[in-house]
């Protein structure tokens, strides 16, 4: 019975991984960086994330902003449309990042 439960739990975790697309931005500005007057969107995203420790990199899909578990890798994709493979924990809104790549 224990072996069955482990297999079931593992398959549930694997099944919940999905692909999410959107723009890597920051939790403060999301989609509108004009008010910050810091230059282009990528520059603003990076600056906002460095200025305030409470500001996080997020994936914004035009409707929802998902907090990213990885806060180092997204910096190089700031302001760009990406595809993230990972698991979304709906209660916390955190997207566990397995892989980030540019959306083509």
Residue pairs with C-beta under 8 A, 6 or more apart in sequence:
13 87
16 87
16 88
17 85
17 86
17 87
17 98
18 85
18 86
18 87
18 88
19 83
19 84
19 85
20 59
20 61
20 66
20 83
20 84
20 86
20 88
20 95
21 61
21 81
21 82
21 83
21 84
21 103
22 59
22 60
22 61
22 62
22 66
22 81
22 82
22 84
23 31
23 59
23 60
23 79
23 80
23 81
23 82
24 45
24 57
24 58
24 59
24 68
24 74
24 77
24 78
24 79
24 80
24 82
24 100
25 31
25 33
25 41
25 45
25 57
25 58
25 59
25 60
25 65
25 78
25 79
26 44
26 45
26 48
26 49
26 55
26 56
26 57
26 58
27 54
27 55
27 56
27 57
27 58
27 65
27 67
28 48
28 52
28 55
29 35
29 36
29 44
29 45
29 48
30 58
30 60
30 65
31 60
31 62
33 41
33 44
33 45
36 44
36 47
36 48
38 44
38 47
38 48
40 79
41 78
41 79
42 78
42 79
42 80
43 78
43 79
44 79
45 57
45 78
45 79
46 75
46 78
48 55
49 55
49 56
49 57
49 71
49 75
49 78
56 67
56 68
56 71
57 68
57 71
57 74
57 75
57 78
58 65
58 66
58 67
58 68
59 65
59 66
59 68
59 74
59 82
59 84
59 95
60 66
66 88
66 93
66 94
66 95
67 92
67 93
67 94
67 95
68 74
68 84
68 94
68 95
68 97
69 86
69 94
69 95
69 96
69 97
70 97
70 100
73 97
73 100
74 97
74 100
77 100
77 102
80 102
81 102
81 103
82 100
82 101
82 102
82 103
83 100
83 101
83 102
83 103
84 95
84 97
84 98
84 99
84 100
85 97
85 98
85 99
86 95
86 96
86 97
86 98
86 99
87 95
87 96
87 98
88 94
88 95
88 96
89 95
89 96
